[in-house]
């Protein structure tokens, strides 16, 4: 159970850092003049949306897995198949 919480915490911090970088690029695009303004704006928004998508995917997939009860199955040993 601790591994799942560590993974979720890492995903949270990674997504927060990526979203902050995207937000910084978006804000910086308002102070840049010329053609590069549109590039910085689109890159900043793209980075923010990308990390938000990663956050949503990596947070909700384990939650859905827990909800449906399809977590990792326990291996009890070899299965003997009788062909007779």
N, C-alpha and C positions, 0 to 999 in steps of 0.2 A: 504494500500500500504506500510505503514511503517513496518508492521509485516513481509512482504515478504523480504524487504531489510535487516531487522534484522536477519532473518533466513539465508539468503544468506551470510551475514557477518559472522555469527557463523559457518556455514559450511566451509567458506574459512579459518577461523582461526583454526578450528579443523583439517582440512585437512593439513594445513601448519605445524601444530605442529606434527601431526602423520608422515608426510613425513620427517620432520627434525629428529624425533626419529629414523625412519628407516634408514635415511642416516647416522646418528651417529653410529648406530649398524653396518652398512655395513663398514664404515671406521674403526671402532674398530676391526672388524674381521681381518683386515690386520695386526694388531699388536699382535693378540692372536696366540699362537703357540699350536700345537697339534690337537687333534680331534675336539676341540671346535671351531676351525676356520671355518669349513664348517657349523656348526650349526649357528654361529653368522651371517655368510654371507647369508645363506638361510632365517633366521628369519628377518634380516634387509631388504633384497629385498622383502620378503613377506609383511612386514609391509608397505613399501613404495608403492608397487603395490596395496595393499588393500585400503590404504587411497586415492590413486589417483582414484581408481574405485569409492569409496564413493563420492569423489568430483565431478567426472563426472556425476554420477547418480543424485545426489541431486542438481546439478546446472542445468543440461539440462532438467530434467523432468518438473520443473515449466516453463522453457522457451518454451518447446514444448506445454505445456498446454496453455500458453498465445498466442502462434502462431495459434493454432487451434481454439481459442476462447471458450474453454470448461472450463472456470474458474467456481468458485462456483456459482451455480444458486441462484437467489434471491427468497426467499419464500414469496409469496404474501398473503397466507392464505390457508384455507381449500378448497379443491376441492369438489364440490357437484356433485355427480353422479346421473343422472336421469335414473332409470331403466324402465320407461314407454315407 
